[in-house]
Amino acid sequence: RKHNYGLAAVHYRKALLQFDYTFPEGEEEEKQVDAVKVPCLLNLAACKCQQEQWDEVLTHCRLALEINPRSVKAYYRTGLAHLARDNFDEAREALMTAHEIEPKNAEVLGALKRLKETMANYKVRRKEVFREMVAGGAGAEDEGEAEMVVEFGFRPLDADDASD
C-alpha cells in the first residue's frame, strides 16, 4: 500500500456524495444503503486520523454513529481525536463506550492504555510547571510580584528587563 490518505479521502468523499442522490424505497433498501455508507464514513475518518484532521474525524464518526450507535470503530476514532487534542474526559467517554461494546478489542485497549499514560504524563508536567511558577515567585522582591507569578504564571518586568 502507498498510504496515500489524501487520495483515498477524495474517493470516500465521492462515494459519500452518491448517497445525497440515493433515495431508498423502504426499510430494507435503507439498511442496504446504510451498510455501505457507514464503512465509507469510517474509512474517511480513518484517513483523516492519519492526516491528523481531528475536526473531520469527529464529524464523520458522529455521522456514522447517527446511523449505527454501536459502532466500535466510530467510538474508537472519536476517542483518538479527543486524545490527540488532550480532551481527556471526552476521549475516556468515547473509548469506554467502545470498550463496553467490544471489551476484547485490542485497538481500544491500546488506546485506553495510551490515554492513561498521557493523562499521567500531563499531571506530572502540570505539577512541574506549577512548581517552576511558584519557585520563580519565591525570589520576588515584594508580595504582589509573588502573587502575580502564582496567579498568572509570569512576573512583572523590571526596569532592567524592559531595556532588552
N, C-alpha and C positions, 0 to 999 in steps of 0.2 A: 504494500500500500504506500501511496505517496504522501499521505497525511495532508492533503490539500483541503483543509477545512473550509476555507472561503468558497471554493468552487462547490464543494458538497452543500454548503449552506444555500447557495444560489439555487441548486437543483431542488432542495427540500422546499424552499420558498415557492418555486414554480409549481411544485406538486400541490402545496397548500393552497395556492391561488385557484387551482381547479375546483376546490371544494366550495369556493364562493359562487360557482356556477353549477353546482350539483344540488339537485332538489330531490331527495329520496322520497319515494312514494311508499309510505307505510313504515311500520316499526322494523320489519326485517331488513329492508334496504338501509334504513338509518343505522342499524347495527353494523351492517357491512361497510358503510361509509366510515363510521367511527373506527372500525377495526383497521382501516388503512390510515385514517387521519392521525390517530394517537401516535403510532410509530413515527410518522413524519414529524410531528411536533417534538417528540422526544429526541429524535435524531438531530433535528435542528438545534435543540437545546444542548445536545452533546457537542455539536460543532461550536456553538457559542461558548461553551465551557472551555474548550481548547483555546479559543481566541480571547478568553477572559472578558467577554462582553456580558457582564452579570445581569444588567437590566433585561437584556433579551432572554437570557436563561430563565429568569424569573417569569417573564411574560409567557414564554412557550410552555413552561411547566404548569403555570396557572391554567392555561387553556387546556392542556392535557388533563389536568385534574378536574376541570369542569365536566369533561366527558367521562373520565374514569377516576373517581375519587379514591380508588385503591391502587393507584399506580405507584409502585415502589420506586421505579426509576425517576418519576417526576418528583417525588418527595426527596429522593437522594440528591438529585441535581439541584433542587431548591436549597437543600442543606449545604451543598458545596458552594453555591453562590453566596449564601449568607455567611458562611465560614470565611470565604475569601474577603469579605467586607468587614470582618470582625464583628458581625452581628450574632453574637454567641447564643442569645436566647432563641432567636428565630431559627438558627442552624440546629440547635438542640431539638426544638419542637419538630422541625421537618424530618430530621434524622431519626428521632424516636418514633415518629409515626411510621416511617418506612420500616423500622425495626419491629414494631408491633405487628405489621402486616406480614413481614418475612423475617423472622428472628435469626435465621441462619445465613442471611445474605452476607457474604464476605466483604463486598464493597461497602455496604452500610456499616458493618462492624469496624472496618478500617477507618471510615470517615468519623465515626464516633470516637475512636481512639485518637485520631488527629485533633478532633475538637477538644477533647480532654487535655491533650498535651499543649495545644495552642492556648487554651484558657489558663493553664498553669503557668506557661511562659509569660503570658500577658500580665498575670497577677504579680509575678516576680519582677518583671520590668517596671510595672506601675509602682511597686514598693521602692525600687531603686531610684526612680525618678523623683518620687516624693522625698526620699531620704536625701538626695542631692539638693533638692529645693530647700529643705529645712536646714541642711548643713551650710548651704550658701548663705542663708539668712542669719546663721548663728554669729557670724562675724560682723553683722551690721552695726553701724555706729549708733543708731537710735532705734527705739521700739517700733516706730512707724515703718521704718525701712524693713525690719524683720517681718512684720505683719504682711507687707506687700509681697515679700518673697513667698511666704507660705500661701497667701490667698491667691495671688495672680501668677506665680511662677517666675517672676523676674524681680530685679531690684532696680530702683531708680538710678539714672545716670548721674555720676559725679561730674563736677566741672572738668576734671581730668579726662573722663571718658568721652565727654561731648566734643573735646577738641580733636579727637582722632579722625 
